[in-house]
Amino acid sequence: MKKKLLLKIYRIKISFSVIILVLYNFCHAQAQLGNSFTPTSINYPRITGYVGIIHPLVNITKDGTTANFNNSYTVGMPTGINIIKSAKIGFSIEVTPFIRVENGISKMNNLLFHPGVLMPLGNGFTLVGRAAFETSGRFGFTPILNKVVKKNKNSNYFIAIPLPVRFGNDRPSSFTAAFQFGIGF
């Protein structure tokens, strides 16, 4: 039993390390291409906002792996304000209520306060590093890779891959992979 548990923990650590390494290499390659995040005619600092939908896909703990759509469904609505200091860095404050549906009953079961730093990488990509504080008693961090897929005059549509890591509240540490899409304005 101990051997299986150690093997699962080892696999989680390796998976997380590979994801971080891929993100780092991707970000480094994007930085080498130069920053084409914003036109030079934009004045800084500037304030933007966004709203989206987040779907956790899979949650991994030492106790096992749980898919979002198996016995329950969880969805969140991240809403935030970005203060963009320059073409290279910004600050973001996000609040995300989560709704859980299980056995035909739906309820808001968690509220996430998610402050973070924005690091534009160019070509519509942004790396976001967020601290995480949940009303469920959990805390941690969330690296996010964000991509603007359509830019309009007064808005843009984006997709993102958040990778939340959570600790605390007398529960095992967890790693989650999620998918997010939204609109920025």
C-alpha angles and dihedrals in degrees: 000000000000090000092054091048092049090048091052092048090048091051091050091050092049092047092050091046091051092049092050091047092050091048091048093049091046092049092046091051091049091049090053089056091059131247114289092158097122138008115261091240093074116106119226141255098041134168125224134170138205145185128198150153123255125199116192105215108186134002121203125197135154086266093060145276123303125192118213096232099048109086099348142014126229125189131173136199110214114200121181153160123226124204104198110200098182142338087280107046144021143165126236135194115198133179119192126187113200125210120201124199117197131158091355093305121112126193141154101257104171143022119204125204105201118180117176155152124261119214113185112213100187133254091062095303123127129182112213125194113194136182113220130215118174131192086226086073095255125125137178141108139292126208110199133189110205129189128189105221100180127020121197130180095268103014145024137209119226143181125206142187109216117191106194120197114193137186139175142041092098092289129117119269113267141202120201133188115208142173124224134182131177152135127270124202 
